[in-house]
Amino acid sequence: MPASESAIRVVSRAPGKLVVLGEYAVLNGAPALVLAVDRYCCATIGPSEDGSCHFVSMANTDEAVDFSADMRSGYAVVDEVLQSLPNAGIWQGMLDSRELFAATMKLGLGSSAAALTAWAGAWAVFSGRERLRTDSRTLEMLIGLHQAIQAGAGSGVDVAASLFGGVIRFQLNEDSLPEVSTVQLPKGVGFAGIFSRSAASTPDFVARYEAWRAAKTEEAMALHAALAEIAENGIGAASEDDAQGFLEAVTEYGRCLEYLGVCIGAQIVTPKHRELMKTAERLGIAYKVSGAGGGDFGLAFSADAAALDSFKRAVDVECDVFEFGIDPSGLIVETASE
């Protein structure tokens, strides 16, 4: 049955992410630890009430577009999915990513990956296909679509968090295919996100990293090996409920990211995050930037709730403290008859 005749309304949501361990090194086969957090992109698709398709994007601004079924919407996330999973019907849809923005600024929570995952999940059902499964085949497909709108960049760790949810270990194998398994944070370890109110330029930083790796091969291999070992040890400690080992790995990885920034000529750890690292060290808190760095979020971890509260109170007024929860479910898709 064509989508325009189905009288089915599909609603989906996919969580954002925060990387705990494995930044940069994950691009070259090291493991990463990532949290799916309870900030979501939501998608809604239903039959159009006239002869045109209608799409609304709600993010840093609200935008709407109308177009015929044989035209593109002009929104890369939507158009890549429709090209991969074609359907000749007419529809009306919406993507709401406002929870992944602060006013006009991206929070650095993987908004494009969450939007792609939410839209693909809703579109698969609306267009009469099987629901997207939470498995490696679906993950590979979504990563391919995401890389298509990101000029081929990215490991896919953010897509994996949006699809699977929870706390996951992500790694690219020798064939550059993603492998995902579930992990738990050590019991009693709490965390908070600190937003520096500045946006990172991830593509620029990754390009600098790749250029440095090509120019300084031996130095890059040595640092990559160190980052991979720290990430592996930290993930192992989390799996074994070793809070101290996990917290030490978080701190050590953060220091290595600061050194990596020096190597590639970029402020992976900005002055604001450097101040937060010093405050965290004084209070016995594990702290590091999350993701490519250059702004966005830092993550504070501790098994001492009182110390973590003291750190949050000490955060500069120019930063924002976010109390995230871990999303346990990943992509969720629901339907309702109209």
C-alpha positions as CSV (number, residue, x, y, z in Angstrom):
1,M,0.0,0.0,0.0
2,P,1.5,3.4,-0.9
3,A,2.5,5.5,2.0
4,S,-0.1,8.2,1.1
5,E,-2.9,5.6,1.5
6,S,-1.6,3.9,4.6
7,A,-3.2,6.3,7.2
8,I,-0.4,5.4,9.5
9,R,1.5,7.9,11.6
10,V,5.0,6.9,12.7
11,V,6.8,8.5,15.6
12,S,10.4,7.7,16.5
13,R,13.2,8.9,18.7
14,A,17.0,8.4,19.0
15,P,19.3,9.5,21.7
16,G,22.4,11.7,21.6
17,K,25.8,10.6,22.8
18,L,28.9,11.5,24.8
19,V,32.2,9.8,24.2
20,V,34.0,8.7,27.4
21,L,37.1,7.0,26.0
22,G,38.6,6.4,22.5
23,E,38.4,9.8,20.8
24,Y,40.6,10.1,17.6
25,A,42.1,6.6,18.2
26,V,38.8,5.0,17.4
27,L,39.2,6.1,13.8
28,N,42.2,3.8,13.5
29,G,40.8,0.7,15.2
30,A,41.1,1.5,18.9
31,P,38.0,0.8,21.1
32,A,35.8,3.5,22.3
33,L,33.4,3.8,25.3
34,V,30.3,5.9,24.6
35,L,27.2,6.8,26.5
36,A,23.8,7.2,24.9
37,V,22.2,10.1,26.9
38,D,18.6,11.1,27.5
39,R,18.5,14.0,25.0
40,Y,16.7,13.0,21.9
41,C,16.0,13.7,18.3
42,C,12.3,12.9,17.4
43,A,10.9,12.1,14.0
44,T,7.2,12.1,12.9
45,I,6.0,10.9,9.5
46,G,2.4,10.6,8.3
47,P,0.3,10.7,5.1
48,S,0.1,14.1,3.4
49,E,-3.3,15.7,3.3
50,D,-2.8,17.2,-0.2
51,G,-0.7,16.4,-3.3
52,S,2.6,17.5,-2.0
53,C,5.3,16.4,0.5
54,H,5.9,18.6,3.6
55,F,8.8,18.6,5.9
56,V,9.6,20.6,9.0
57,S,13.0,20.8,10.7
58,M,13.1,22.0,14.3
59,A,16.6,22.6,15.6
60,N,18.5,25.9,16.2
61,T,15.7,27.4,14.0
62,D,12.4,26.1,12.6
63,E,12.3,25.6,8.9
64,A,9.6,24.2,6.6
65,V,9.6,23.1,3.0
66,D,7.0,21.8,0.5
67,F,7.9,19.7,-2.5
68,S,6.6,17.1,-4.9
69,A,7.3,13.4,-4.4
70,D,9.8,13.3,-7.2
71,M,11.9,16.1,-5.8
72,R,14.4,16.3,-2.9
73,S,13.7,18.1,0.3
74,G,17.0,19.8,0.5
75,Y,17.8,18.3,3.9
76,A,20.6,15.8,3.7
77,V,19.5,13.5,6.4
78,V,16.0,13.1,4.9
79,D,17.2,12.8,1.3
80,E,19.9,10.2,2.0
81,V,17.3,8.0,3.7
82,L,14.7,8.4,1.0
83,Q,17.3,7.7,-1.7
84,S,18.4,4.5,0.1
85,L,14.8,3.4,1.0
86,P,12.8,4.9,-1.9
87,N,9.0,5.2,-1.8
88,A,6.8,6.9,-4.4
89,G,4.1,8.1,-2.0
90,I,3.5,11.6,-0.6
91,W,4.0,12.3,3.1
92,Q,4.4,15.0,5.7
93,G,7.2,14.7,8.3
94,M,9.1,16.5,11.1
95,L,12.5,16.2,12.7
96,D,12.8,17.8,16.1
97,S,16.4,18.1,17.3
98,R,15.9,20.9,19.8
99,E,17.0,18.9,22.8
100,L,20.5,18.6,21.2
101,F,20.9,22.3,20.8
102,A,21.4,25.3,23.2
103,A,19.6,28.2,21.5
104,T,21.4,28.4,18.1
105,M,24.4,26.3,19.1
106,K,24.9,22.5,18.7
107,L,25.7,20.9,22.1
108,G,28.0,18.3,20.5
109,L,25.8,15.4,21.3
110,G,25.8,13.8,17.9
111,S,22.7,15.6,16.6
112,S,23.1,14.6,12.9
113,A,23.6,10.9,13.9
114,A,20.5,11.0,16.1
115,A,18.5,12.7,13.4
116,L,19.5,10.2,10.8
117,T,18.7,7.2,13.0
118,A,15.4,8.6,14.1
119,W,14.3,9.5,10.5
120,A,15.5,6.2,9.1
121,G,13.7,4.2,11.8
122,A,10.4,6.1,11.1
123,W,10.7,6.0,7.4
124,A,11.4,2.3,7.2
125,V,8.1,1.6,8.9
126,F,6.1,4.3,7.1
127,S,7.3,3.1,3.7
128,G,6.1,-0.4,4.5
129,R,9.4,-2.1,5.2
130,E,10.5,-4.1,8.2
131,R,11.4,-2.2,11.3
132,L,15.1,-1.5,11.6
133,R,16.8,-4.1,13.7
134,T,19.3,-3.3,16.4
135,D,22.1,-5.3,14.8
136,S,25.4,-4.9,12.9
137,R,23.7,-4.9,9.5
138,T,21.5,-2.0,10.3
139,L,24.4,-0.2,12.0
140,E,26.6,-0.6,8.9
141,M,23.8,0.8,6.7
142,L,23.2,3.8,9.0
143,I,26.9,4.6,9.3
144,G,27.2,4.5,5.5
145,L,24.3,7.0,5.2
146,H,25.8,9.2,7.9
147,Q,29.2,9.2,6.3
148,A,27.5,10.2,3.0
149,I,26.2,13.4,4.6
150,Q,29.5,14.0,6.5
151,A,31.8,13.8,3.4
152,G,32.9,10.3,4.4
153,A,34.1,11.3,7.8
154,G,33.5,9.6,11.2
155,S,33.9,6.3,12.8
156,G,30.2,5.7,13.4
157,V,30.4,5.7,17.2
158,D,27.7,8.3,17.5
159,V,25.4,6.4,15.2
160,A,25.9,3.3,17.3
161,A,24.9,5.1,20.4
162,S,21.8,6.4,18.8
163,L,20.8,2.9,17.5
164,F,21.7,0.7,20.5
165,G,21.4,3.1,23.5
166,G,23.0,2.4,26.9
167,V,26.7,2.2,27.5
168,I,28.6,0.6,24.7
169,R,32.0,-0.5,23.6
170,F,32.6,0.4,19.9
171,Q,35.4,-0.7,17.7
172,L,36.2,-0.9,14.0
173,N,37.7,-4.3,13.1
174,E,40.4,-5.0,10.5
175,D,37.8,-4.7,7.7
176,S,36.7,-1.3,9.1
177,L,33.4,-2.8,10.1
178,P,31.8,-1.8,13.5
179,E,31.6,-4.1,16.4
180,V,29.5,-3.2,19.4
181,S,29.0,-4.7,22.8
182,T,27.3,-3.6,26.0
183,V,29.2,-2.3,29.0
184,Q,28.2,-0.9,32.4
185,L,29.7,2.0,34.3
186,P,31.2,0.8,37.6
187,K,28.7,0.8,40.4
188,G,28.5,4.1,42.4
189,V,30.2,6.1,39.7
190,G,28.2,9.2,38.8
191,F,28.9,11.8,36.1
192,A,27.9,15.2,34.8
193,G,28.5,17.0,31.6
194,I,29.9,20.5,31.5
195,F,29.1,22.6,28.4
196,S,31.6,25.3,27.7
197,R,29.2,27.3,25.5
198,S,31.6,27.1,22.6
199,A,31.2,24.9,19.5
200,A,33.9,22.6,18.3
201,S,35.0,22.2,14.7
202,T,35.2,18.4,14.5
203,P,36.0,18.1,10.7
204,D,38.8,20.6,11.1
205,F,40.3,18.9,14.1
206,V,40.0,15.4,12.5
207,A,41.7,16.7,9.3
208,R,44.5,18.1,11.4
209,Y,44.8,14.7,13.2
210,E,45.0,12.8,9.9
211,A,47.6,15.2,8.5
212,W,49.7,14.8,11.6
213,R,49.5,11.0,11.4
214,A,50.7,11.2,7.8
215,A,53.5,13.6,8.5
216,K,54.7,12.1,11.8
217,T,54.1,8.4,11.4
218,E,56.2,7.0,14.2
219,E,55.1,9.6,16.7
220,A,51.5,9.1,15.8
221,M,51.8,5.3,16.0
222,A,53.2,5.6,19.5
223,L,50.5,8.0,20.8
224,H,47.8,5.9,19.1
225,A,49.1,2.8,20.9
226,A,49.0,4.7,24.2
227,L,45.5,6.0,23.6
228,A,44.3,2.5,22.6
229,E,45.8,0.9,25.7
230,I,44.2,3.5,28.0
231,A,40.8,3.1,26.4
232,E,41.1,-0.7,26.5
233,N,42.1,-0.6,30.2
234,G,39.3,1.9,31.1
235,I,36.7,-0.2,29.3
236,G,38.0,-3.4,31.0
237,A,37.9,-1.7,34.4
238,A,34.3,-0.6,33.8
239,S,33.4,-4.2,32.8
240,E,35.0,-5.5,35.9
241,D,33.3,-3.0,38.2
242,D,36.7,-1.4,39.0
243,A,35.8,2.2,39.7
244,Q,39.3,3.3,40.6
245,G,40.8,1.8,37.4
246,F,38.0,3.4,35.3
247,L,38.5,6.8,36.8
248,E,42.2,6.7,36.4
249,A,41.8,5.8,32.7
250,V,39.4,8.8,32.2
251,T,41.9,11.2,33.7
252,E,44.8,9.7,31.8
253,Y,43.0,9.8,28.5
254,G,42.1,13.4,29.1
255,R,45.8,14.3,29.6
256,C,46.7,12.5,26.4
257,L,44.1,14.4,24.4
258,E,45.7,17.6,25.7
259,Y,49.0,16.4,24.4
260,L,47.5,15.3,21.1
261,G,46.2,18.8,20.7
262,V,49.7,20.2,21.0
263,C,50.9,17.6,18.4
264,I,48.2,18.6,15.8
265,G,48.3,22.3,16.5
266,A,44.7,22.5,17.8
267,Q,43.2,23.3,21.2
268,I,41.5,20.0,21.8
269,V,41.5,21.1,25.5
270,T,40.5,24.8,25.5
271,P,41.6,27.1,28.3
272,K,38.1,26.8,29.8
273,H,38.3,23.0,30.0
274,R,41.9,23.3,31.3
275,E,40.6,25.3,34.2
276,L,38.0,22.7,34.8
277,M,40.6,19.9,34.8
278,K,42.6,21.8,37.5
279,T,39.4,22.2,39.6
280,A,38.6,18.5,39.1
281,E,42.1,17.5,40.1
282,R,41.9,19.6,43.3
283,L,38.7,17.9,44.3
284,G,39.7,14.4,43.3
285,I,37.4,14.2,40.3
286,A,38.2,12.5,36.9
287,Y,37.6,15.0,34.1
288,K,38.2,15.1,30.4
289,V,36.9,16.7,27.2
290,S,34.4,14.5,25.3
291,G,34.6,14.0,21.6
292,A,36.9,15.9,19.3
293,G,37.4,18.7,21.8
294,G,37.8,22.4,21.0
295,G,34.7,23.3,23.0
296,D,31.4,21.4,23.6
297,F,31.3,19.1,26.6
298,G,33.7,18.0,29.3
299,L,32.8,15.0,31.4
300,A,33.3,14.7,35.2
301,F,33.2,11.3,36.9
302,S,33.5,10.3,40.5
303,A,32.5,7.5,42.9
304,D,32.2,10.2,45.6
305,A,28.8,11.9,45.2
306,A,29.7,14.7,47.6
307,A,32.9,15.5,45.7
308,L,31.0,15.5,42.4
309,D,28.5,18.0,43.8
310,S,31.3,20.2,45.0
311,F,32.8,20.2,41.6
312,K,29.5,21.1,39.9
313,R,29.1,24.0,42.3
314,A,32.7,25.2,41.5
315,V,32.0,25.2,37.8
316,D,32.5,28.7,36.2
317,V,29.3,30.7,35.7
318,E,30.3,30.9,32.0
319,C,29.7,27.1,31.7
320,D,26.6,25.0,32.1
321,V,26.2,21.8,34.1
322,F,24.1,19.1,32.5
323,E,22.7,16.3,34.6
324,F,22.4,13.5,32.0
325,G,20.9,10.2,32.4
326,I,21.8,7.2,30.3
327,D,19.2,6.2,27.7
328,P,18.7,2.5,27.9
329,S,16.8,1.8,24.7
330,G,18.3,3.5,21.7
331,L,16.1,3.9,18.7
332,I,12.4,3.6,19.5
333,V,9.7,3.5,16.7
334,E,5.9,3.6,17.4
335,T,2.9,3.7,15.1
336,A,-0.7,4.9,15.4
337,S,-3.6,4.8,13.0
338,E,-5.0,8.1,11.8
